[in-house]
Amino acid sequence: MTMTQRSTVVGVFQEREQARAAIESLKDAGFSPDTISILSPDKQTTQDMAEETGTHAGSGAATGAVTGGILGGVGGWLVGVGALAIPGVGPFIAAGALAAALGGAAIGAGVGAVAGALVGMGLPKEEAEYYEGEVKSGRTLVTVRADGRYDEAQRLLRQGGAYDIESRDAAGDSAASANRISTASVAPSRSTTAGEQRVELRQEELHARTQPVQTGEVVVGKRVVSEERTVEVPVTREEVVVERHAVDRRPTHDTIDERGETIEVPVTEERVSVQKQPMVYEEVEVGKRSVQETQQVSGTVRREELRVDDQGNVLQNAGVSARSSSGWSSAMPSYRTRWQQQYGSQGGRWEDVEPAYEYGYGLREQPQYRGRSWSEIEPDVQRDWTRSHPNTPWDRARQSIRDTWDAATDR
């Protein structure tokens, strides 16, 4: 259900031509140029789109305005295109309100800048992060500030080939899941040149894609730790040594001074002063490396099987038996086990040989083959197989068909 209370409509485009056509539709519907924005990580692609839709280049853009000639000479219609470089996202071109929102914050903003700009335009955080993932995957974003014309703007974008977070599953491109399952239905019968009708049998296949998401963050920094250190420093000090020696008595001419006689001996010692000097004792290098691993993804897929209902026993040499579709479905597991035991080690896939096994399984229900040996029926079976399965050579299918025939006749 469309959320009409919102004012900003967002559309994601896989192809440039789709985005260009959608912008033309918005312009023809009377939307003002300052309400439309473009965001694309491919500079050249967005430049071309700007020229083709009549935008004119603003500061930092790659080209000037295209004022005539292209699309009826409409020029200078949207707000100018500007080149931006966001760390963690890469270089891209933005026009309109997105350019204004990203222009002042893009440098150094890092991962989340696009989502932040969209949140600023009124989108919920979860939706904004989804659209940022689409931009990082190489897709083009077109936004419209629709105000009271939300439903009309969303319809025009979707008609132009856009998908959004509401219609992403219908577009076959969901960012919430790494798996994408391509669906198919039974094709209608077609008449061949020989007057025959053909039914195409289809099956679903799993397609997986990867998208980088931030799963954590490591912060490396420094902190100061104080500890006590003791350093032994050798120091020197002087001491006064007084020694008395007995001598032989001898006369002296010096008189005895009443004041006495003194000797001054200076004494010194070394004092320790402490200074702290920062020293580099270790270097730490911080970087990232890519580690590749294999993850298993699974999903349920469907496959169409042929069902032939023969009313009145009119089915003859048609290459299949007149049986219900449940007949082969119940018998298939045993034949698959038989094939894996005999040929599984040689490589190949059961899905590639199963059509031949099912064909051989149907031969036992055809009355013209009953009670006959393989050598007797092989020429007829080969002609019918070549006619009904022109894309698979007889030499490749022969052994599988015979294995099934032999197993059926042994019962």
Secondary structure, DSSP 4 states (H G I P E B T S, - for coil): ---TT--EEEEEESSHHHHHHHHHHHHHTT--GGGEEEEES-HHHHHHHHHHTT--B-TT-SS----SSTTTT--S-SPPEEEEEETTTEEEEEETHHHHHHHTT-TTT-TTHHHHHHHHTT--HHHHHHHHHHHHTT-EEEEEE-GGGHHHHHHHHHHTT-B-TTTHHHHT--TT-SEEE----PPPPEE-TTS-EE----B--EEE----------------------------B---------------SPPPPTT---------B---------------------------------B----B--SSS---SSSS-SB-HHHHHHHHHHHHHHHHHHHGGG---HHHHHHHHHHHHHHTT-GGGTT--HHHHHHHHHHHHHHH-TTS-HHHHHHHHHHHHHHHHT-
